[in-house]
Amino acid sequence: MKSRRLRRLLRRTLLALAIIVFVLPPTALLLYRLVPPPATPLMLIRLAEGHGMDYRWRPLEAIAPALPAAVLAAEDNRFCRHWGIDWQAVEQAWAEFRNGGRLRGASTVSMQTAKNLFLWPGRSWLRKGLEAYLVLWVELLWDKQRIIEVYLNIAEFGPGLYGAEAAAQHWFGRPADGLSRLQAARLAVLLPDPLDRSAVRPTPRLARIAQTVAARSTQIAPLLDCYN
């Protein structure tokens, strides 16, 4: 009798895990093709930590084109040329590590979107594996325009700041569609460490990086043909 109950519990647990892994993500992504995500795990975690939550959805056409260009110049300039995982970047990162360099991530904007929508912050092989699985659903069910639109609305740009509109209003006192090229670049360089960086008082190093990103965002324009 006891072993039968254990088998039943195991079956139910496996069924619940299968639903969570194989049913919920595609169902949510199909829904989010049409409506904005109400919140993300990161937003709720930061809210519990006392950072607040300023999240104002804006369609892509209400965001200055300079911002997606700057974000992709800084984070993923092959966004329009890969299917979620940039294998060239993965190979380059691995080669650098084998040659004695630091193991860096090769995360694409698609992967960051999947992570932000469904997963928790932090670094672990489990989370990275789930991210790689989820990004396949993102790329299968959404077009590139929807991916960049969602990313720009849920990305963390500061303590309690999510998305282009909240970031533009907080850091520059203007709407997202009024960002200049340099302002967009300064927002883009916040993304790797949004809790400890400032768009209006960047360190000299960050200011130089932002200048580089601003220049590069115009140079890679021919590569950004999948969402315009």
N, C-alpha and C positions, 0 to 999 in steps of 0.2 A: 504493500500500500504506500509506504513512504517513498520507495523508488518510483512508483507511478506518479505521485505528486511532483517529485523532482523533475521527471521527464516532461510533465505537463507545464511546469514552470519554465523549464528550459525552452520548450517550443514557443510559449507565449513571449518569452524574452527575445528569442531569435526573430519572431514575427514582428515584434515592436521595433527591433533594430532595423529589420529589412524595410519597414514602412518609413522609418526616419531617414534611412540612407537612400532608398530607391524611389520613394513616392513623394515625400514632402518637398525635396528641392525642386524637381521639375514642376510640381503643382504650384509652388510659390513663384517660380520664375515665369510661368505662364500668366499668373495673376499680375506680376510686376511688369509684364509687358504693357499693361493697360493702365495700372494705377501706381502711384509712388509707394515705395515701402514706408510703412508707418514709423518704423524705427529699426535699428540694428542692434545686435548684441553689444557692440562696443558703446553705442550711445547709452544703453541701459547700465552698463558697467560704470562708465564715467559719471552718469547721473548718481549712481549709488555712492561713488567716491566723492561726491560733492561738487562736481564741475558744472552742473546745470546742463541744459540742452537747448541750444538755439539751432533749429533745423527748419529751413524755409525752402521748400521745393521750387525750382524754376525750370521750365522747359529749356532745351538746349538753345533755342533761338533767342531766349532772354538772357543768355550768358555771352559776354564778349568773346568773339572768336579767338582773341589772344590767349584766353585761359586754357582751353583744351590744347592749343598749340604749345603753350609753355609747359603744361603738365606732361605732354607726350615727349617733348624735347628733353625734359628732365628725367622722365621715368621709363619711357617705352616708345622710342622713335620708330620701331617696326610694328607698331600697333595694327596698322592696316595690312600688314604682310604676313602675320602669323595667325594661327587658330587657337589662341589662348596661351600656348606655351612657346616661347621663343627659343627654339633649340640651338640657334647660333649663340645666343647669350648664355645658355646653359653650358655649352661646350667651352666657351671662352672663360667663364667663371671657374669651371673645373680645371682648365689648363693653367690658369693663374694660381689656383690652389696647389696643384701638383708642383709648380715651380717655386713654392715657398710663400706665396701670397696668402692673404686672409681669405677664408671661404666667404664669399659674398653671395647674396641672393640674386636670382635672375628672374624676379617676380615681374610679370607683366601687369598692365592696367586691368586686363581681364581677370587675372588671378587675384589682384587686390580687390576687385569688385566682388568676386565670389567670396573671398575671405571676409570682407566687411559685411556682406549680407547675412552670412550664416555662421561664422566662426568667432572665436575669441582671440584677443591679442596675445602675443607671446611667440616663442620659437620652440617648435618641437617637430620631430619627424611625423608624429601622428597628424598634427595640424597641417603640415606641408602635404602629406598624402591626401588628406581630405580636400585640401585646396585644389590639388591637381585633378582630383575626381570631379569636384564641383565646377571647375572652369570648363570642362567638356560640355556640361549641361548649359552653362551660360552661353558659350559660343554656338551651340546647336540651336537654342531656342530664341536667342536675341540677335539682332543685327548689330553692327559696330556702332551705329548711331545711338541705339538704346544703351549699349554698354558704357560709352563715354558719358552719356547724359546721366545715367544712374551714378556712375563713379563721381562725377563732379558735384552731385547733390548729397552724397553720403560720406565723402572723404572728410577726415578730421583735419581742420585747419588751425586748431588752437584749443585750449581748454573749453570744452562745451560748445565748440563751433563746428557745425557740420554743413558742408556744401558751400557752393560759390557765393550765394546771396548773403548768408550769415557772415562769411569771411570778408567779403567786400565791404559790407556795412560796418563790421567791427574794426577792421584794420584801416580802412581808407574813407569811411563815411560816405560811400556811394554805392549804387546798385551794381549788381554783377554785370549788367550790360554796359556799364560805364568804365570798366577797368582799362587802363592803358597797358601797353606791352610790358613795360617794366614792372608795373604793379602785379600783373598776372604772373610774371616770372618770380617775383618775391613771394607770392602765394605758393607757387609750385615748389619752391625750395623749402617750404615749411613741412611738406608731406612726410619726409623720413623721420622727423622728430617734432611733431606739432605742439607738444606740451612745453618744450623748452626753447622754442625759436620764436622770433618776432619778425613780422613783416615790415614794421615801421622803424624798428631799431635793430637791424641785423648786425651781426658781427662783421668786421671787415672781410673775413673769408666768405661769409654768406652773401654779402653784397657783391663780391666779385663773381661768385657762382651765379647769382641772379642776372648779372650783366651778360654772362656767357649764355645762360639759358634764353634770355631775351633775344640775343643775336641768333642763336641756333634755331629758335622757333620759326624764324622766317626762312632760314636755310633749308629746313626739312619740309617746307610747305608742299613740294611735289609728292611727298610720301603720305600726306594726310588727305587722301582723296576718298576715304571710305565713309565719312560721316557728314560731309558738307552738302 
